[in-house]
Amino acid sequence: MDHSHKARNGTTAEQYLTFRLGNETYGLNILRVKEIRGWVPVTSIPQSPAHVLGMLNLRGAVVPIVDLRRRFELASAEFTPVTVVIVLSLHSPQGAVRECGVVVDSVSDVVDLDSSAIRPAPALNGHSLANFILGVAECDDRMVMLMDIEGLLQQDLAAASGHSQAA
């Protein structure tokens, strides 16, 4: 299924899944999304970073689960009935495909964004998370921060892989 298409003005549009963390809206490329599921407790991974909540067994595949609130150093929130895990298929720099789940407050919707509507992310004096924001777009009167989810989670996947292979 092709999730990019030509917009009316001839530019390429891509689809992004938008989700909420606190009062902010983020987006990630829909092509990375494998499934969306409700929150369930996970099995913890010893000596993992605080934002790596643990792992889930999804149909025989062990998938690390990352809390994006903790990863972004936001205030913790209670997990509610609308808290979800977005299961992603990510490509490593070596080309391997790994699955990873990210916990978000809620999923909003899927939006089409023309490449011309995406503005560069503001410079944030080298803040580490600024490297993982691809750009910013306005959608339905709100700003959506578009994430480089693979870049953001590469270290977490490497750490989780090391722990699971050591076990």
WOURPE-V80165 format. One line per field, one symbol per residue. ss: DSSP state (2 for helix, 1 for strand, 0 for the rest). burial: I if it has 16 or more other ideal C-beta (glycine too) atoms within 10 Angstrom, else O. A space follows every 10 residues. Layout:
BEGIN
ss: ???
burial: ???
END
This chain:
BEGIN
ss: 0001110000 0111111111 1001111112 2211111100 0010000000 0111111100 1111111222 2000000000 0001111111 1000001111 1111011111 1111222010 0000000222 2211111110 0111111022 2222222222 2222220
burial: OOOOOOIOOO OOIIIIIIIO IOOOIIIIII OIIOOOOOIO OIOOIOOIOO IIIIIIOOOO OOIIIIIIII IOOOOOOOOO OOIIIIIIOI OOOOOOOIII IIIIIOIIOO IOIIOOIIOO IOOOOOOOOO OIIIIIIOIO OOOIIIIIII OIIIOIIOII OOIOOOO
END
